[in-house]
Amino acid sequence: MRGVPTRCLLFLVAASALPAAKTLDIYFIDTEGGQATLVVAPSGQSLLIDTGYTGFGGRDTVRIAAAAKDAGVKRIDNLLITHFHDDHVGGVANLLDRLPVANYLDHGISIETKNYPTPYATAIAKGQHRVVAPGDKIAIKDLDVTVLTAAGKNIQTKGQPNPNCAGLSEQQGPLEATENSQSVGVVITFGKFRFVDLGDLTWNKQLALFCPDNKVGKADLYLTTHHGGADSPKAFWGMAPRVAIMNNGPMKGGEPLAWQTVKASPGLEDLWQLHFALAGGKDTNVPDTFIANVDANDQGRHLKVSALADGSFTVTNPRNKFTKTYAAK
């Protein structure tokens, strides 16, 4: 057998020495039906979207800190609060006991209380604070983070006609007058990869964003709005998400109607859930393989997404070590 030419050996050695491509890592942290999503750029800079609940022995902060440790994050560079409900902003005080925060971002004072919640007001008085508006950018190296919605308004960009708006109309309901309607929504872009998180944005505000034209564009990854609540129209189908993550709890979110709407989204390859939703039963829950926590009394496991700039990404379920990779398109 002939030997391998020297120049080929040199090429192989050089190739093996190349560093692995850096990824955008997103941790969907279990807050039992609230939200805490940790975004870590290839540069190492961090964005935490919401903090979960307060109390419960600091449960949600413990889970955020565990994800941060896994990601090598020692401080939160940017904390974005989508809106001022306890399941999104409640954990701020607990968070500061474990991780420092450099910058605070939000939509402005609560329309319900006409003020900021006290622990959050105390925190922003000691740090850098900014009220964001649709179209604003959140500066994170390697990423483009664009605000889509805030304070009841949406980004004014020219979109493509959305055929999924047919038959949809505005609804009258109590949620439209709550903090949910004020949710800060963002699209995070890393090369060809796009992730959309709209917080708890309400039915009418979603219609304004997606209809008659879709102002968001396409999405590879979509965090279901309002924890998989039924108050989300199928207008989001215009984004044609490849994968959806549902940040539901065992008894909150993951409603059967919402689950069916997400599953029916054209082009959806998979839906992943933070919890098995007890209200749905087997018919309106994904297979256990795609669920981070299958029991109500769980260990608060997260889901992790790692994306490359070419648009490919992998979802990992630490509970069972199951991973699935979605090739670039």
Rosetta blueprint (number, residue, H / E / L):
1 M L
2 R L
3 G L
4 V L
5 P L
6 T H
7 R H
8 C H
9 L H
10 L H
11 F H
12 L H
13 V H
14 A H
15 A H
16 S H
17 A H
18 L L
19 P L
20 A L
21 A L
22 K L
23 T L
24 L E
25 D E
26 I E
27 Y E
28 F E
29 I L
30 D L
31 T L
32 E L
33 G L
34 G L
35 Q L
36 A L
37 T E
38 L E
39 V E
40 V E
41 A L
42 P L
43 S L
44 G L
45 Q L
46 S E
47 L E
48 L E
49 I E
50 D L
51 T L
52 G L
53 Y L
54 T L
55 G L
56 F H
57 G H
58 G H
59 R H
60 D H
61 T H
62 V H
63 R H
64 I H
65 A H
66 A H
67 A H
68 A H
69 K H
70 D H
71 A H
72 G L
73 V L
74 K L
75 R L
76 I E
77 D E
78 N E
79 L E
80 L E
81 I L
82 T L
83 H L
84 F L
85 H L
86 D H
87 D H
88 H H
89 V H
90 G L
91 G L
92 V H
93 A H
94 N H
95 L H
96 L H
97 D L
98 R L
99 L L
100 P L
101 V E
102 A E
103 N E
104 Y E
105 L E
106 D E
107 H L
108 G L
109 I L
110 S L
111 I L
112 E L
113 T L
114 K L
115 N L
116 Y L
117 P L
118 T H
119 P H
120 Y H
121 A H
122 T H
123 A H
124 I H
125 A H
126 K L
127 G L
128 Q E
129 H E
130 R E
131 V E
132 V L
133 A L
134 P L
135 G L
136 D L
137 K E
138 I E
139 A E
140 I E
141 K L
142 D L
143 L E
144 D E
145 V E
146 T E
147 V E
148 L E
149 T E
150 A E
151 A L
152 G L
153 K E
154 N E
155 I L
156 Q L
157 T L
158 K L
159 G L
160 Q E
161 P E
162 N L
163 P H
164 N H
165 C H
166 A L
167 G L
168 L L
169 S L
170 E L
171 Q L
172 Q L
173 G L
174 P H
175 L H
176 E H
177 A H
178 T L
179 E H
180 N H
181 S H
182 Q H
183 S L
184 V L
185 G E
186 V E
187 V E
188 I E
189 T E
190 F E
191 G L
192 K L
193 F E
194 R E
195 F E
196 V E
197 D E
198 L L
199 G L
200 D L
201 L L
202 T L
203 W H
204 N H
205 K H
206 Q H
207 L H
208 A H
209 L H
210 F H
211 C L
212 P L
213 D E
214 N E
215 K L
216 V L
217 G L
218 K L
219 A L
220 D L
221 L E
222 Y E
223 L E
224 T L
225 T H
226 H H
227 H H
228 G L
229 G L
230 A L
231 D L
232 S L
233 P L
234 K H
235 A H
236 F H
237 W H
238 G H
239 M H
240 A L
241 P L
242 R L
243 V E
244 A E
245 I E
246 M E
247 N L
248 N L
249 G L
250 P L
251 M L
252 K L
253 G L
254 G L
255 E L
256 P H
257 L H
258 A H
259 W H
260 Q H
261 T H
262 V H
263 K H
264 A L
265 S L
266 P L
267 G L
268 L L
269 E L
270 D E
271 L E
272 W E
273 Q E
274 L E
275 H E
276 F L
277 A L
278 L L
279 A L
280 G L
281 G L
282 K H
283 D H
284 T H
285 N L
286 V L
287 P L
288 D H
289 T H
290 F H
291 I E
292 A E
293 N E
294 V L
295 D L
296 A L
297 N L
298 D L
299 Q L
300 G L
301 R L
302 H L
303 L E
304 K E
305 V E
306 S E
307 A E
308 L L
309 A L
310 D L
311 G L
312 S L
313 F E
314 T E
315 V E
316 T E
317 N E
318 P L
319 R L
320 N L
321 K L
322 F E
323 T E
324 K E
325 T E
326 Y E
327 A L
328 A L
329 K L
